[in-house]
Amino acid sequence: MNLSELCIRRPVMTTLMMAALCILGIAGFKQMPVAALPKVDFPTIVVSANLPGASPETMGASVATPLEREFSNIGGITSITSTSTLGSTQVVLEFDLNRDIDAAALDVQSALSVATRRLPREMPNPPSFRKVNPADEPILFVAVSSSVLPLSQVNEYAETMMAQRLSTITGVSQVNIFGGQKFAVRVQVNPQAMASLGISIDDVQRSIVSATSTTPVGSLNGDKQTLILKTSGQPELAKDFTPLVVAYRNGAPVRLGDIATVIDSVQNDRVASWYNGTRSITLAIQRQPGANTIEVVDSIKALIPVFRAQIPPSVSIAVLNDRSISVRDSIADVEFTFVLTVILVVLTIFLFLRKISATLIPSLALPMSIIGTLGGMYLCGFSLNNISLMALTLAVGFVVDDAIVMLENIVRYTEKGMSPMEAALKGSREIGFTIISITLSLIAVFIPVLFMGGVVGRVFFEFAVTISMAILVSGFVSLTLTPMMCARFLRPHQHGERENLFGRTLEGAFLALQNGYDASLRLVLRHKFVMLMFTIALTFLTIHEFRQIPRGFFPEEDNSLLTIFTETNQDTAFPAMAEKQQQLAAIVAADPNVETVNSTAGGGFGGRGGNTGQMFVGLKPKDQRTTPEIRAIITQLRNKLQAVPGINAFINPVQNLRIGGRSSNLAYQYTLQGVDTNELFAWAPRLEAELRRIPGVQDVSSDLRIRSPQAMVDIDRDKAASLGVGIDTLRTTLYSYFGTRQASTIFTSVNDYAVIVEADPKFQSSMNGLNAVYVRAANGTMIPLETFASISRSVGPLSVNHQGQLAAVTLSFALNEGVALGQVVNAIKEMEQRLALPVTISSAFQGSAKVFEDAERGQGMLLLVAVLAVYIILGVLYESFIHPITILSGLPSAALGALWSLQLFNMDLSVIAIIGIIMLIGIVKKKRDYDDRLRPRAETRGRYECRKRHLRRLYYPLPPDHDDHFRGPYGRAAHRPRAWGRGGVAPPARDCRRRRAAGLATAHPLHHAGRLSLLRAPVRMADA
């Protein structure tokens, strides 16, 4: 007794088994997280080190280099990049995708412990590190502002209360703060007043440290009572520091207020953030990998009313750039497409079967297969995302096949006079092996996708597993539920039964179709050699088109979000940078397609320099925009922003998939590195200029910033030594005046705050301020700096970039609309050869461009392996070397149709399209696989008549032979909604180019492949 017979004879068992499958699927569906893409972890660790006031060269040489040297000993690292700016170094460590991030973090911690001993002792804090995932953008921004309270107090609410509370929400990985204005006391000393009183900057620092001391004072222990000793509180505000005594001169105290201006300020006054033109503190919230984006955002929004109740009414809280909106719309769009696909498939089945009972049986197998697949997805730890739901939608065209094959074979025996029970037993026994073989061979198509490496393999792993599970569940349902329902619900065949008008109309149409097919079939059979040559010609044409079609990576998405990076001249001060940033933000906010603008200037976030800024722009929903297409909006904004002189803006649409940890202004990166920095810095501008001339390249940006103005202090060491001035004393003095040095820390019950000592701003505005600096000699006298040093103007780097411990320059670029990434990549390679780039300079693509380059090299091999896997499985199942070739001979026409469809709609051969073509291999293989069932009949029946009946089944209520013209229409019906893009209607919030690429690569080719197969198959069979 086989499985089908067991289920036919035990309908209660079968029903309960299907009910259990439904319960598992529905429960899994409700529990699965929702995200834009599958969980893709890029093991990346970012190490940050700060030495306020240190030049980029000093940070690169004394901080970045020792760290890089130590990190290079860690196993599994694929890339080490660093960026050193004024007072800051950021090192990005990218590990192999299979490396455990927690184990890597332990190795990094050990390396930091060793390297810290070689770092400058003036660093206020040791280097810190954090685990990041470059693929995860913030899912929500919260802007906190007030028109009444100072920003330092607003920052207190945002950082201490809100950020810490948000970090505890399940699914939140970290909360970053943009435009932070943490409170600090600034002591702005007057060097001239200090020199006149013989007071050095060290004296000021010692007095501040003494006043803020937290040294414990002990307790009094008596026979009956213990008293804890406590001194009067340490100073916390500027007014508490002003009366501090620094020294005594002529018996009178010299207070801090006599030689300095003490103010309540902020720790970093060279960073600012605005929300819709109002100064604000912005919290950027990131989710943990695998967390449910929608649930996390809903949990955050649920806390907003709680925050509003706990903070003063004068503080406003605004939620912006909600990434869950695009995820909700995207998931709703896919669900709509899925439901539409199911409806079209069921209607198509009914159109051919024209009986509700017969239509119900395969139609019920469809939801059962999908629901069962959802249960399997949950058990595998998958999420509901664009990729997995696309797999489910594409699987609709597969999962009905097996049920229809089973139904067709059973009905064939009922038409011969058997009862439904007898027909179900015999038909299921006869067709069982065919369904199993087809199921296994179809899964073989996706084996190469399952074992794809790299980022693309990680993204599409869920796709391959999901669609394989759907095929397996479909086969299981077809062997269990379908024969049981056939035995119970099919009516015995009534000879001479007359159809209604609708059926007779369809019968006439099908008869006309058959007559046309008869004529074409007779013609083809008379010219078999011509048909063979035609097939060979199609194969070579397909190979030619595959080589010629432009290659792309992932289709660009419209998530209604933009990121704008800004950059001014290298000598731009922060006030000027902030002014220009506000001008750009005002232009962006005035655009009718823009809903919110959050702008940040300065600060060197993300390893960028202080002359940079960033804007997070939220667009209106697509149906509310005056310009629907996001590329057209980018072009409009780009033209408007170019009107502001002295600042460059680089606009990027936010994508769900971001690859690479290096920060850059534009999407694609091209890196040069070499040992000879002079040669590297000479070639980089030349290549940048050539890159701008490549057709299709829209913008180009370079991180080579070596023309920043510098004030060179040239020390006469002999004279300094004769005066008793040590070089270390001089550097410490300059650092204290101009390096934003933290002299001490104020500790409170809720936070700690810095006390910063610096020169009065009027002495920091030009090089003339250096003439007011005095340095204490060994004998205690105050020596003017100009006595033993000269000041000159020069230029130097604004940032120092390393990759793999070598100096590096990264050129980033964007593409014009309609330009494939592969075209530009090939043009860059040709540019290198044309310019004869020296062998001492190495070049490589980074980030998305690097992954694309790797994926492009494996595209042809991926398709070849997919075909080879199918051939092997079919050869094993049918014990034949030739028959698998017969089945796969329909691939060239289908693949050619896919390539022509992409070209017709001006789409490149992206990764999604390649997956669509792999799907096409499975579909065509499955359609051809059923031809094997005709071979035994061809021996006893004329081959022409056999193939003719293969079409004639169309005009029977349920035809006796399962052929392409039955499966073709519902197969195309299953794929057309994806090709249209939500049934021909543009989604309201985002486009559907990703699914449309897969749909175009499957739906349209199926139509032409089905027609040609009806002509090729008889030729093959006639020669069999």
N, C-alpha and C positions, 0 to 999 in steps of 0.2 A: 504494500500500500504506500503510494507516494504522498507527498504533502498535500497536493490538490485534492486527491481522493479523500484523505482524512478530513479536510475542511468541508468538502461537499457533504460527507456523511454526518458531520458533527457541526451543524450550523450554530448552535449555542456557543460552542467553544470558539468558533471563528468570530462570532459577534463580540464576545467578551474580549477576545484578543485584540480586535480592532478598537474596542472601547478603551482598553488599557493604552493602546498606542495613541489614541486621541487625548487621553488625560495627560500622558507624559508630554505630548507636544504642546498642549494648551498651557500646562504648568510651566514648561520651559520657556514658552513665548512670553509669559508674564514676568519671569524672573531674569531673562537675559538683559544685560546692559545695552544701552542704545548709544551709538557713537557714529561719527562721520565715516571712519575707516576702521579696519581691523586693528587690533592691538599690535603695534610695531614698535618695539623698543630698540632704540639706538644707544647702546651703552656708551654714555658720554659723561665725563666729569670735568667740571670747570673749576680751576684753581685761581683764586684771587689773592693778590698781595698789594699792599698799599704802603707807600713811603711819601707822605705829603711833601710837595716841594721839589722832589727829585726829578731831574730832566728825563725825557724818554730814553736818551742814551744811557744814563746811569741805571734806570730801571731795567733796560734790556741787558746790560752787561753784568750788573751785580745782583739782579733778582731773577730775570727770565732765564738766563743762560745756566746758572747753577740748578735751577729747578728742572729745566729740560734735560740736563745731563743726568740727573738722578732718575727722572721719569723714564728715560730711554731703557733702563734696566728692567722695567716691568714687562712681563710677557703679555701678548695679546693686543698690544697697541698697534693700531693701523695708521694713526696720524697724531702728530704733536704740533700744534700751532700756538703761537703766542702773539699778543699785541701789547706793546708797552707805550703808554702815554704819560703825560705829566702826572707824576705821583702814583701811577697805577700800572699794574701788570695783570694780564689775564691769560692763563694758559688753558687751552682746550685739548683734552685727551679723548680721542675717539678710539674705542676698542672694537675688536672683532664682534660680529653680531652674535656669536655663540658664547661670548665671554659673560660670565655672571657678574653683574654690576656690583653686587655687594662684596664679592671677593676682590674685584678690582679696586673698590673703595678702600679696603684694608691695605692693599699694596700701595695705594697712593698715600695713605696715612703714614705708613712706614717710611716711604721715600721722603715725605715732608719732614719727618722727625730727623732724618739724616741730613737733609739739605738745609734745614733751618740754622744749623751751626755755621754755615758759610754765608748767610745772608747778613745785610747791614744791621748792626745793633740798634740803629736809630728807628727801625720799624716799630710803630706803636703797638702792632699786634702781629702775631705769627700768621703766615698764609692760611687761608681757609679754603675748603673745597665743598662742592655740592654736586649731587647727582642730578643730571638734567636729561631731558629727552627732546632733542631739537625738533622732533616731529610734532610736539605739542605746543600750540600757540595758546595764549590765555583764552579761556572760555568766557570770561566776563570781566568787565572793567567797572569799578565803582569810584566815582569822583566825589570828593568831599571838599566843600568850600564854604566860605563865610564872608560876608561883606562887613562884618562887625569885629570879629575876633581876629587876633594876629595869627599868621599862618603857623607859627610854632605851636600855638595851642590847638589849632585844627589838626596839625600833624600828631599831636599827643592823642587826640581821639582816634585818629585813623590808624596809627601804628600800634599804640598800646592796647586800645580796647577792640577796635574792629578787626585789624589784621590778625591778632592772636586768636580771637574768637573764630574767625573764618578758617584759620588753619586747622582747627579741631574738627571741622565738618568732614564726615566720611566721604572720601573721594577727592579731597583737595590735597594737592601735593605741596604747593608753596604759594605764597602771596608776595609778589614783588611790589615795591613802592616806587612810583615815578614822581619826580618833583618833590622829594622829601625835604621837609624844613624842620628838622629836629632842633630843639632849643639848645643854645650854647651861649656862654658868656665870652665876649671878645674883649681882650685887653689890647688896645691900640696905642702903643708907646710912641713917644716923641724922642728920637735918637739924640737930637740936639740938646733938649732939656736934660736928658740923662747924662750926656757927656759933660755938661756944665756943672753937674753935681757929682761927677765921678762915679756914676752908677752904671753898671753893665747890665746887659739883658739877662745874664745868669742870676744877678741879684734879684731881679724881678721874678724870675721863675722860682727861685728858692723861697721867696716870701709867699708866693701863691701856693706852692706845694705844702709849705708849713701850715698855712691857714686852712687848707682842705684836708689835713691829715685825718686818717681814720684809725690811727694806732689805738689798740685797746688800752684801757686804763685800769682794769681789774675790778676788785670788789673789797669791801670791808667785812670781815668775818668775826663777829663777837660770840659770846657764850650763848646768847639767846636769839640773835638776829643777824642776818646777812644783808648788807647793803651793796647794791651794784653801783659802781662809780660811773658817772656820766659827765662829760664836759659840755659846755655850751655848744649849740649847733654850729655846723660849718656853714660858711656863706653859700647861698644858693642863687642870688640875683646880683645884678651889676651894682646895685646900691650897697650891697653888703661887702663888695670887694673894694670899692672906692676908698674907704678910710684905712685900708691895711697899711701898716708901716713897713716900708721897704728898707730904709736905712736912717741913720741919724747924721746930720751935718751941722756942726757948730752947736751941738746940744739940742737941736730942734729936729723933730721927726719929719722925714720925707715920706709922704703918703703916696699910695698908688695913684690917686686922683691928681697929684701934682705933676706927674710925668707921663700920664696916659689918660686916654679916654676909655672908660669902661662902659660897655653897652650890652643890653640883652639882645642877642642876635640868633643866628642859626648856624649849625655846624658846617653846612655847605651852602654858601651864598652864591655859587656859580651854577646853579641848576634851578629851573623853574618849570612849572606845569600849568596849563590853562585848560579849562573845560568850557567850550563855547565862548571863549574870550575872557573868562573869569579865572583868576588865580585859584588853583586847587591842588589837592593831594590826590593822586590817582593810585588805586590798588588794582593790580593786574593779577587775576586769580587763575592758576593752572590746576588742571585735574590730574589725578594719578592715572597711570596707564591701566586701561581696562575698566575704569570707572564709568558709570552711566552719566553721560554729559547732561541729559535732561534732568535727571534726579539731582545731580550736584547743583545745577543752576537753580532749580526750584528750591533746594535747601538754602542756598545763599539768599535768594529773594525773600524767603520766609523770615530771615533774620533782619532784613532792612527795617521793617516797622519796629522791631525790638530796639535797634540802634537809635532810631529817631526818637523813641521814647526816653532813652537814657542820656542823650546829649542835648545841649541847649537848642532851642528852636531856631536860633540864628545860624546854626550849622545845617547846610543842605546836603543831602545825599542823592546822587543821581546814578542810575544804572545805565551803562552804555555798552555797545559792541557785544551784544549777547550772541555768542556762537551757537547756542542751543536753538535759536530761531532757524538758522539755515539747516541745522540737523533735523529739526522737526519737519520743516518744509521738504527737505530731501527725502526723509523717510516716508512722509505722506505722499510725495510724488511717486516713489517706487511702489508703495502700497496701492496707489491708484492704478499705476501701470500693471501691477500684478493682477488686481481684480479685473481690469479691462481685458487682460490677456486670457484669464480664465473664462470670462463671459464669451469672448470671441471663439475660443476653442470649443466650448460647449455648444454654442450656436452652430458652429461649423459641423460638429459631429451630428447634431440634430438635422442639419440640412441634408446630410448624406444618408443618415439612417431613417429619418422621418417617422420614428416611433419613440414615444416618450419612455417606454419601459426599456427599450434597447439603448437609448441615449443615457438613461439614468445609471446604467451599470458602469460604463467607462468614465462617466462624469463624476461618479462617487469615488472612483479610484484616484482622481486628481487631488481633491482636498485631503484625502487620507494620506496620500504620499507626501504632500507638503507638510501637513501637521506632524506626521511621523519624523520628517526631516528636522523640523524645529526642535523636537525632543532630542534628537541626536546632536544638534548644534549646541543645545544647553549642556548636555553631558560632556561635550568636548571643550566647554568653556568659551564658546564663541559669543560674539555680540551681534545685535541687529545693526547692520551698517550698510552703506551703499554697495559694498562688494558682495557681502553674503546675500543681501536681498536681490541683487542683480543675478546671482547664481540661482536663487529660487525662481526668479522670473524666467530666466532662460531655460530652467529645468521643466517648465510647464510643457514645452514642446516635446520633451522626452517621456514624461511620466505617464502620459495617456497611451503611448504607443503599445506598451505591453498588454494593457487591458483590452485594447481594441483587437490585437492579435488573438488573444484568448477568446474574446467574444466572437470574432469572425469564424474561428475554427469550430466553436461549439455550434453556432447557428448553421454552419454548413451541414452538420449532421442532423440538425432538426429539420432542415429542408429535404433531407433524404428519408424522412419519416420516423426518426427516432424521437423518443420523449425527451424533454429538457434534461431530466436526470441522467438518462443514458448518454445523451449527447455531451453533457458536461463531463461525465467520467471519461468517455473516450477521447473527446476533444482536448481536455486538459492533459491527459496522459500523452497524447501525441505531440502536443506543442510545448510541453514543459521544458524539454532540453533546449529547444530553440530559444525560449525566453531567457533561460540561464546563460546560454552562450552569447546571446546578443547583449545581455546586461554586463557580463564580464568583459567582452570586447569593447563595449562603450566606455567602461571605466578605464580601460587601458589608454584611451585617448588622453586622459587627464593625469596619467602617471608622470609625464615630464613636468607638468605644472607643480605637482606635489613635491618634486625634488629640485625645483628651481632654487638656486642660491641667491644670496644678496638681498637687497632691499625689495626688489620686485617679487622675489620668491616669498618673502615674508608677507607682503601685501596680498598676494593671490593664493596663499596657502588655504585660507578659509574658503575661498572661492572653489578651489579644486575639491576640498573635502566635502563641502556642502553639496555640490552638484553630484559628487560620487555617492553620498549618502542618499540623495533624492532618487538616483537611479536604482540603488539597492533596495530602498523601501518600495519603490514602484514595482520592481520585480517581485518582491515578497507579496505585495497586495494583489498583484495580477495572478499569482499562483495560489492565493488563499481566498480572498474576498470575492474576486471576480467570478471564478467558477462556481462558488457557492451561490452567488446571486443569480447567475445564469440558470442554475438548476431550480431555483425557487421562483424567479420572476419572468423568465422567458415564456412566451406562449407557444404552444405547438404550431408548426407551420400549417397554414390553411391554403391548399392549392386552389387557384382560381380566384383568390381574394382580389377585389378591385380597389385601386388606390383612389384617393380624393383628387380634386382638381389641382391642388398644390403639388402633389406627388406626380401626377401625370405631366404637369408643366415641366418639372425638373427632369422627368424621364425623357421628354422630348429634347430638352437642351443637352442632356447627356448623350442621347442618341446621335445628335448632330455632331457633338464633340467626337464621338467614337468614329463616325464616318470620316471626319477629317483626319483622325489618327490612322484609320485604315489606309487612306490614300498615301499619307506620308510614310507609313510603315512599309507598304509595298515598294515604294520608291527607294527607300533606304536598303531594303533587303536585296534589291537588284544591283545596288552599287555599294557592296560591303567594303570594298577596298577604299573607295572614296571616304566612307565614314571612318575607316581606320586612320587614313591620312589626316582627316579633319581632327580627330582626337589627338594625334601626335602633334599636329600644328598648334592646337590649343595648349598642350603641355609646354612647348617651347615659348609660346606667347606669354603664358603665365609666369614662367621663369624670368622672362625679359621685363615684364611689368613689375614683378616683385623687386627686381634690382633697381628699377628706375623710379619707383614711387618715393616721394619724400618721407623720411623717417621722423617721427616725433616721440615725445616721452609720454606724459599724461596730458589729456585735454585740459585746457585752462577752465577753472570753475568760477562761477559768479556766486560768491557767498555774501554779497552786499557789504563787503569790508575791504578797505584799502589801508595799506601802510605806506607812509611817505617819509623817506629819509631825506634830510636836508644837510647841506654842508656849505659853509662860507669859506672865505679866504683864510689861509693858515695864520695870518696875523690878526684875525678878528677877535676883539675882546668880548667878554660875555655880555655886557649891556648892549653892544651893537648887534651881537648874535640874537639876543632875545627880541630886540626891536624888529629885525628882519623876519624872525620866526613868526611873530605876531602878524606881520603884514601878510605872510603866506597863509596863515591860519584864517585870517579874515577873508581872503579871496576864496579859499576852499569852502568856508562856512556859507558864503553868499551864493554858492552854486545851487540851483534849484533841485538837484538830484541828491544833495547831501543832507543828512539828518543830524548827525553829531560830529564834533571835532574835538579830539583830545590831543593837545600839543605839548611837547616837552623840549626844552632847549638846554644844552650844556650837560655837564655832569660826566661825560665819558662813559655812558651806560653801554653795556655789551662790548666793552673793549674799544669803543669809538672815542675819538678825540673831543676836546672841549669846544671845538668849533662846529659841532654837529648837533642836529636835532632830529626829532621823530614826531610824526603825527599818526594817530589812529583815527581813521575816518569811517563812520558808519553811514552807508547809503540808505536811501529810502527803499521800501519794497519795490520789486521790479514793476509792478502794475501801477505804482504811483510816481514813477520817474518820467521826466520829460524826454530823457534819452535812455531807452531800456537797456541797451548793450553796454556792459561794463568797459569794454575796450574803447568805445566811443567816448565814454565819460572820462577815461584816463587821458585820451588825446585832448579833450577840451580843457581839462585841468592843467595838463602839461603846457599847453599854449598860454594859458592865463598866468601860470606861475613864472614863466620865462620873462614876464614883464618886470619882475622885481630884480633890480641889479644887485650883484655881489653875493648872490646865494643861489645854489643849485638844488633842485628838488627831483627826487627819483621816486616814482610812483609804482607800487607793486600791489596787485590784487592778492588778498590773503587766500592761501590754498590750504586744503586739508592735509596735504602731505608736504612736509618740509624736510629736506635732507641736508645733512652737514651741520657742523657746529660753528664754522667760521662765519662771523658777521660780515655782511656786505650790503651795499646799497641796492643791488639788483639781483635778479633771480639766479643767473648762471655765472659761474666763476671759472676763471682761467688764470692759473698761478705760474709765475716764473720764479726760479730760485737759482742761486749760484754762490760760489765761494768768494769771488771777486765782487764786492759790493759796488765799486765804481763802474765796472762793466755792466752789472745788473741794472744799476740806476740809469745808465746811459741807454740801454736797450728798451727798458720798460716804456718810456714816453713814445719811442718810435713805434713799438708794437701797438700801443694805445691809439696812436693816430691812424695806423693801418686798419685797426679793428673798427674804427668809426666809419671807414670807407666801405666796409663789406655790406653789400645789399641785404636788407632785411634786419640789420641791427639798428635798434631804435636809440638806445642810450648806452653810454659807456662810462664807467667810473673806475678810478684807480685809488688804491690805498697808499700810494707812494706820496708821502708828505715830508719833503726834505727841505723846504724853503721857508721854514718858520723863523721869524726874527729872534735873535738871541743877543743878550748882553754879556760879553766876554770879560771876566775879571782876570786880568793878566798879573800874576803875583811875582814881584821881585823877591825871590826866596832868600837871597843873601841879605837884602836889606831888612826883610821881615825877621830873619834870625838875629841880626844885629840889634834890633829893637826889642827882642824878647817876645815876638808874636809867633805862636805856633800855628801851623797850617790847619791843624784840627780845630784849634780855637777859632780861627777865622771862619771855617766852614760852618761850625756850630752857630756862630753869631749870625752869619748870613741866613742860615736856615731858620733861626728863631725870628728874624725880622721879616723874611719874605716867603717862608715855607709853610705858613698856616700850621704852626706847631702846636700840638696839644700839650699844654704844660701840666694839667692836672685833670681830675675827674670829680664831678659832683655826684654823690650817691644819694638817691632818695628812695622812698618805699616802693615806688612803681617803676623807676627807670634810672638811668645814669646819663649825665650830660657832660660835655667837654668844656674845659676852660682853655681858650685858644689865645696865644700871645702872638702878636704881629706888629709890624710897623704901622704907623698912622697912614691911612689911604693916600694922603697927599705925598707921602714919600715913596709910594709904590706905583705912581702913575707914569714915571719916566726914569731914565737912567740917572738923572740928576739927584734922585733920592739916595743913591749909593754914596754920594759925597758927604752925606750927613751921618754915615755909619762910623762908629768908633769901636775899636777892639781893645780889650784889656790885655796889656802886656804882662810878662811874668812878674815884674816889680809892682804891678797894680796900677800903673798909669794908663790913661786912655789915649790910644794912638789912632788918628784918623786913617781911614782906609786908603785915602788918596796918597798917603805918605809912602806906602810901599806897594801900591797896585795901581794899574791903569785900567780904564773902562773903555771898551770898544764895541762896536756893533758888528754882528755877523749873522749867519743863517745856519740852521741846523734842522734835524728831523722833528716833526711834530708827533710822529709815532714811529716805533721800530717794530717791524713784523718779522717773525721767524716761522719757518716750517721745517720740521725735521732738523732743528738746530742750525739751519742755514738761513741767511737773509732771504726774504721772499717779498714779492710784489704780486698782488692779486688784482686782476682786471675783471670787473663784473659787468654784465651786459644784459639787455632785455631784447626781445624780438618784436618786430612789427606783427600786426594781426595777419594771420594766414601764412606766416613763414614757419617752416618746420625747423626744429632744432638741429636735425641732421644736416640740413643744408649749410647752416652757419658753422657747425663743427667741422665739416669737410672744408669749408672756405678758410677757416683758421689754420688747419693743417697745411693747406696749399700756401697760405701766407707765410708760414714758417719756412717752407722750402724755397719760396721765392726770395725771401730776405736773407736766406742762408744764416739762420740763427746759430751762433757759436755753440760748439759742443759743451763748453764750460757752463752754459746756461740751460737748465732743464725746464721743461714746460709740462703742464698736466692740467686737465680739467678737474674741478672740485665740485662737491655737492651734487646737485641734480644733474649737471652736465656730465659728471664722472659716472654716475649710475647709469645714465642714458647710454654713454659710450660702452659700458660693460654689457648692458642689455642688448644693444644693437648688434654687438658681435655674436650674441647667442641666439638671435631671432631665427635665422635659417636653421641652425642646429636644433632648436626647440621644435620647430615644425617637422623636421626630418625625424627626430626621435619619436614624436607623436605618431607619425605615419608608421614608423618601424615597429613601435609597440603594438599598434593595431594589427599589423601584418603578422607578427609573431603569435599573438593570441588567436587570430583567425586561423593561421596555419595549424596550430595545435588543436583547435576545436574541430576543424574540418579535415585534418590529416591530408593537407594538400599544399603544394607550393604555388599552384597557379590560381586556385580559386580566390585567395586573398587579393591577388592583383586585379582580378575581375571586379571584385567588390570596390576596390579603391580607385578604379579607373575613372570614376565620376568626380574625383577631386579637382583635376585641372580646371574644368569648366566652372565649378563652384568657386574655387579660389580666384579665378579670373573675374568672375562676377563681383566678388567681394572687393577686389582692388579697383575695378572700374566704378563701383558704387561709391567708394571713398573719394576717388578723384572727381566724380560727378558732383559731390556735395562739398568739394574743396576741403577735404579732411586728409590729414597725413596718416601714415601707418604708425599709429601710436601703440603703446603697450596694450591698451584696451582692445584695439583693433586686432592685434595678434591673438589675444585671448578669444575674440570673436571668431577668428579663422580656425582656431583649434576646436571651438564649438562646432564650426561648420564641418570639420573633418568627422566629428562624431555623428552629426546629423546625416551627412551623405553616406557615411559608412553604414549607418543603421538602415537607411532607405535601400541601399544596395544589398545589405545582408539578407533581406527577405527574398531576394531573387533566387536564393539557393533552394527555396521551397518549390520553385517551378521546375527544377531539373528533373525530378522523377516523373512529373507529368509530361515533360517534353519527350520522354522516351516512348510514351504510349499515345500521345496526341501530337498532331502536327505542331512544329515549333511556332509557326506563324499563328495558328489558332490558339495555342497556349498563351502567346503574348497578347493576342487580340482579346482574349477573355480577361487578361490582366487589366484591361481598361473597361471591358463591358460590365464589370461588376458595379460600375457607377450607377447604372439605372435599375438595379435591383434594390428592394427595401434594405437588405443587408447582403451585399455581394459576396460571392463565394471565395474570391481571391483578394488578399490584402495588398493594395498596390500604391504606387507613388501618387496617383491622382486623388486618392482618399487621404493619405497621410500628408501629402504636399500642402493642401489648403489649410488644414489646421496647424501644420508646422509653421507655415508662413503667418497664419493668424497669431500664433504665439509670439512671433518675433517682430511683427510690424509695429506694435505700440512703442517698442524701444526705438525703432528707426524713426518713427514720427516724433518722439519726444512728448510723452504724456498724451498720447492719442491725438497728436496734431495740435494740441493747445500748449502754449508756453507756460511753464509753471510760474506762479506769482513771485517767488522770491529768489529763484536761482535757475540757471539753465541746466540742461540734461545732456551735455555733450559727451560725458563719459559713457552713459548707457546708449546714447545715439550711435557712438562709434561701434559699440558691440552689435547693435541692431542692424546697422548698415552692412556690417561684415557677415551677417547671417540671413536676414530676411530676403533682400533682393536676390542674392545669389541662389537661394533655394528655388525660386521660381524658374530661373533659367536652367539650373541643374536638373530639376525634375523633368522639364520638357526634353532636354537632351538625353536623359537617361532612358526615356521611353523609346528612343531611337537606337541608342547604343546597345542597350541590353539585348534586344532581339538579334542584333548582329553577332554578339558574343555567344548567345545561345545557339544560333544557327550553325556556328562553327564548333559547338561543343561535342 
